């Protein structure tokens, strides 16, 4: 199953995700997003790494969910980050998702 992340809220340094909205595409209707708070972000990392659950970025266009890039986990040694591209930056990076 694939879940779609549609918006994020980052910390004051714009580096770490504190809150993310995601959608379960199992329904034909657009449901309100499920919220994952900072204390639950590690659960998303566990889903991706251990349970092989796929997360992708996504956006809405005319009430249709459009899938974006696959989200990966990158371990810097200090902490794990959610990203769409592997790079050396020590921060979460999920493309250009809307923030709130």
C-alpha positions in Angstrom: 0.0 0.0 0.0 1.1 3.5 -0.7 0.3 6.6 1.4 0.5 10.1 0.1 2.0 13.0 2.0 0.3 16.3 1.0 1.6 18.9 3.4 4.2 19.4 6.1 5.0 21.7 9.0 8.7 22.2 9.9 10.5 23.5 12.9 11.6 27.1 13.3 14.9 26.3 11.5 12.9 24.8 8.5 14.9 21.5 8.9 12.8 19.0 10.8 9.2 18.0 10.0 7.0 18.5 13.1 3.7 17.6 11.5 2.7 15.9 8.2 -0.6 15.3 6.5 -1.1 12.1 4.6 -3.8 10.4 2.8 -4.8 6.8 2.5 -5.8 6.2 -1.2 -8.0 3.2 -0.4 -11.1 5.2 -1.0 -12.4 6.9 -4.1 -13.5 9.9 -2.0 -11.1 12.5 -0.8 -11.0 12.0 2.9 -9.6 14.6 5.4 -5.9 14.0 5.9 -4.4 11.9 8.7 -2.1 13.9 10.9 1.3 12.6 12.1 2.9 14.8 14.8 6.6 15.0 15.5 6.4 12.2 18.1 5.0 9.9 15.3 7.4 10.7 12.5 9.7 7.9 13.8 6.7 5.6 13.1 6.7 6.7 9.5 10.4 6.0 9.3 9.8 2.5 10.8 7.0 1.9 8.2 9.3 2.8 5.4 12.4 0.9 6.6 11.0 -2.1 8.4 7.5 -2.7 7.0 8.3 -1.7 3.5 5.3 0.6 3.3 5.6 3.1 0.5 5.1 6.9 1.1 5.1 9.4 -1.8 4.6 13.1 -2.0 1.4 14.2 -3.7 -0.8 17.2 -4.5 -4.4 17.8 -5.4 -5.4 19.1 -8.8 -9.1 19.6 -9.4 -9.9 17.3 -6.4 -7.7 14.5 -7.9 -4.7 13.2 -5.9 -1.6 13.4 -8.1 1.3 11.2 -7.0 4.8 12.7 -6.8 8.2 11.3 -5.7 8.9 8.3 -3.5 9.9 9.2 0.1 13.1 7.6 1.3 14.8 7.5 4.7 18.4 8.8 4.9 20.4 8.1 8.1 23.0 10.8 8.8 24.4 8.9 11.8 22.9 11.5 14.1 19.3 11.1 13.1 17.1 9.8 10.2 15.6 12.2 7.7 12.7 11.9 5.3 13.7 12.9 1.7 12.8 12.5 -1.9 16.4 12.8 -3.0 19.5 11.4 -1.3 21.9 14.2 -0.5 24.3 15.2 2.3 22.0 17.9 3.9 21.0 17.2 7.5 17.4 18.1 7.1 14.1 16.7 5.9 13.4 17.4 2.3 10.1 16.4 0.7 10.2 18.4 -2.6 8.0 21.4 -2.7 5.1 20.2 -0.6 2.9 22.9 0.8 3.6 24.0 4.3 1.2 25.3 6.9 
